[in-house]
Amino acid sequence: MQRLQIVVKCPDCAEARVRPQDVTLRHCADDESWSYRFKCKSCLRPTNSPTDERAALDAVAAGAELETWRLPAELLEHPEGPPLTIVDLFELREAMHQPDWLDTLAQVGGEGRAA
């Protein structure tokens, strides 16, 4: 009886063949992308790599686990107000050196400056 194997690629070690049970296929429901993850038997590092739908579904049919996930909701948010600038970052960095910086930040007014 022939044992099914899936071809995977470790970026550090190269291509390898593993049992379907050693691979988890990942499907992003938002952008329809596919990837897989496994632990490389050579370097012992957890590894993930993109793949195409056909290869992913073939691996699932061979016995690999399927995991569906969604992009973080924050990617769809559109915050109000002006964009963050480099000056804003410098001011925040400077403010963080003050002992009461968090209280001051909590009092920020609508104009983006401390009240």
C-alpha positions as CSV (number, residue, x, y, z in Angstrom):
1,M,0.0,0.0,0.0
2,Q,1.4,3.4,-1.0
3,R,1.6,6.0,1.7
4,L,0.3,9.4,0.8
5,Q,2.7,12.3,1.2
6,I,2.5,16.0,0.7
7,V,5.3,18.1,-0.7
8,V,6.1,21.1,1.5
9,K,8.9,23.7,1.4
10,C,10.9,25.0,4.3
11,P,12.6,28.3,3.4
12,D,15.7,27.2,5.3
13,C,16.0,23.5,4.5
14,A,14.4,22.9,1.1
15,E,11.6,20.8,-0.2
16,A,10.4,17.7,1.8
17,R,7.7,15.1,1.8
18,V,5.5,14.8,4.9
19,R,2.4,12.9,5.9
20,P,-0.9,14.7,5.4
21,Q,-1.5,14.6,9.2
22,D,1.6,16.8,9.7
23,V,0.3,19.7,7.6
24,T,-2.5,22.2,8.4
25,L,-4.0,24.0,5.4
26,R,-5.2,27.5,6.0
27,H,-7.9,29.3,4.0
28,C,-8.6,33.0,4.5
29,A,-12.4,33.5,3.9
30,D,-11.9,37.2,3.2
31,D,-9.4,37.2,0.4
32,E,-9.6,33.6,-0.7
33,S,-5.9,33.0,-0.1
34,W,-4.5,29.6,0.8
35,S,-1.4,28.7,2.8
36,Y,-0.1,25.7,4.8
37,R,1.9,25.3,8.0
38,F,4.0,22.5,9.3
39,K,7.0,21.8,11.6
40,C,10.1,21.2,9.5
41,K,11.6,17.8,10.5
42,S,15.1,19.0,9.6
43,C,15.4,22.4,11.4
44,L,12.4,21.8,13.8
45,R,11.0,25.3,13.0
46,P,7.3,26.0,12.5
47,T,7.0,27.0,8.9
48,N,4.2,28.4,6.7
49,S,4.0,29.0,3.1
50,P,1.4,30.2,0.5
51,T,-0.1,27.6,-1.8
52,D,-2.9,27.5,-4.4
53,E,-6.4,26.3,-4.0
54,R,-6.0,23.1,-6.0
55,A,-3.0,21.9,-4.1
56,A,-4.6,22.9,-0.8
57,L,-7.8,20.9,-1.5
58,D,-5.8,17.9,-2.7
59,A,-3.9,18.0,0.6
60,V,-7.2,18.2,2.5
61,A,-8.6,15.3,0.5
62,A,-5.4,13.3,1.5
63,G,-6.1,13.9,5.2
64,A,-4.5,17.3,6.1
65,E,-6.4,19.4,8.5
66,L,-8.2,22.5,7.2
67,E,-8.4,25.7,9.2
68,T,-10.5,28.7,8.0
69,W,-9.7,32.2,9.3
70,R,-10.6,35.8,8.7
71,L,-8.6,39.0,8.4
72,P,-8.7,41.3,11.5
73,A,-11.7,43.6,11.5
74,E,-9.4,46.5,12.0
75,L,-8.2,46.3,8.4
76,L,-11.7,47.4,7.3
77,E,-11.9,50.3,9.7
78,H,-11.4,53.9,8.5
79,P,-10.6,56.1,11.4
80,E,-11.8,59.7,11.4
81,G,-9.5,62.6,11.6
82,P,-6.3,63.7,9.9
83,P,-3.6,61.1,9.1
84,L,-0.9,60.5,11.7
85,T,2.3,62.4,10.8
86,I,5.9,62.0,11.7
87,V,5.6,65.1,13.9
88,D,2.7,63.4,15.8
89,L,5.0,60.4,16.4
90,F,7.8,62.6,17.7
91,E,5.4,64.5,20.0
92,L,4.1,61.2,21.3
93,R,7.6,59.9,21.9
94,E,8.5,63.1,23.8
95,A,5.3,63.0,25.8
96,M,6.0,59.4,26.9
97,H,9.0,60.6,28.8
98,Q,6.7,62.5,31.2
99,P,5.5,60.7,34.3
100,D,1.8,61.7,33.6
101,W,1.9,61.0,29.8
102,L,-1.0,58.5,29.9
103,D,-3.3,60.9,31.8
104,T,-2.4,63.7,29.3
105,L,-3.1,61.5,26.3
106,A,-6.5,60.6,27.8
107,Q,-7.4,64.3,27.9
108,V,-6.6,64.9,24.2
109,G,-9.2,67.2,22.6
110,G,-10.9,67.1,19.2
111,E,-8.0,69.1,17.6
112,G,-5.5,66.4,18.4
113,R,-3.7,68.5,21.1
114,A,-3.8,68.1,24.9
115,A,-6.8,69.9,26.5
